[in-house]
Amino acid sequence: MGFLYSILIDPFVQIAQQPAFFLEVVIGGLLAGVMYSLVALGFVLIFKASGVFNFAQGTMVLFAALTLVGQMEAGVPVWIALITTAIVMVILAFGVERLVLRPLVNQAPIILFMATLGISYFLEGLGQLLWGGDVHTLSLGIPSGPLIVRGVLINKFDLVAAAVAGVLVTSLALFFQKTATGRALRAVADDHQAALSVGIPLKHIWVIVWAVAGLVALVAGIMWGSNLGVQFSLVFLALKALPVLILGGFESVPGAIVGGLIVGVAEKVGEVFWGPALGGGIEDWIAYVLALVFLLFRPQGLFGERIIERV
């Protein structure tokens, strides 16, 4: 009975007794979830254009951050390093399209997925070859430290990340909905062959979307690198972004944000109020439990479209 009480009753008693603290935990979870959303956005972009899960997105985040911090450590001014890194990510997009994607047009999605797996290992090895395996400190002057608003403690860095994510998701949503290129991207995702038949240049579309995904990876690398340091464990962000995508929907830019917020809140609230009874470590697995529930009852995610195939 004691264990059931600590699981089913005690957390809600604590929430009722400490509403201000609960609000603080929820806000912290929302802002932490924004960081997951920054990574998930890159996955959404590639999936919308090619219909394949880009396993290399986490490595692209690491590679962009390493390219930036490597230049800064060599004495290159920050603004020049940012421009150079953006150019590198665009060149990477051209290389991926020319050497990997173009030969695999109209191949099965699993083949494209395995290709992104190869890109991931290549970029990880190249990054280690160029900049070593040490943890690098990335400091761009982003405000950090506590900020108290009406008695609620908020991290300044998380507020900056939330603002950046808000600008990104708004820009990307407008790009996909209001521009000819964005509509072409959606057409390519639906059917490569049909898109080619109506004159949509597939190779140009894939270069554009990989370039945009690379720039999104740069922004995510800046945020995560500034928060945790630029280290090779950033590669595993791909695994953390997967539940976010399942919750929000693989083809939805707003869904990447909403999914990240849900995961962030679930992690923080679960760890603080249910962690003591379950021995801690809830942050490591609760996102995957949520993803499993969604796969059972709404596999297309909150913002995904239900696909019905008749045979």
HELIX and SHEET records of a PDB file:
HELIX    1   1 GLY A    2  LEU A    8  1                                   7    
HELIX    2   2 ASP A   10  GLN A   17  1                                   8    
HELIX    3   3 PRO A   19  SER A   50  1                                  32    
HELIX    4   4 GLN A   57  GLU A   73  1                                  17    
HELIX    5   5 VAL A   78  VAL A   96  1                                  19    
HELIX    6   6 GLU A   97  LEU A  101  3                                   5    
HELIX    7   7 ARG A  102  LEU A  104  5                                   3    
HELIX    8   8 PRO A  109  TRP A  131  1                                  23    
HELIX    9   9 LYS A  156  LYS A  178  1                                  23    
HELIX   10  10 ALA A  180  ASP A  190  1                                  11    
HELIX   11  11 HIS A  192  SER A  197  1                                   6    
HELIX   12  12 LEU A  202  LEU A  228  1                                  27    
HELIX   13  13 PHE A  232  PHE A  236  5                                   5    
HELIX   14  14 LEU A  237  GLY A  248  1                                  12    
HELIX   15  15 VAL A  253  VAL A  269  1                                  17    
HELIX   16  16 GLY A  270  TRP A  274  3                                   5    
HELIX   17  17 GLY A  275  LEU A  278  1                                   4    
HELIX   18  18 ILE A  282  PHE A  297  1                                  16    
SHEET    1   A 2 PRO A 146  VAL A 149  0                                        
SHEET    2   A 2 VAL A 152  ASN A 155 -1                                        
END                                                                             
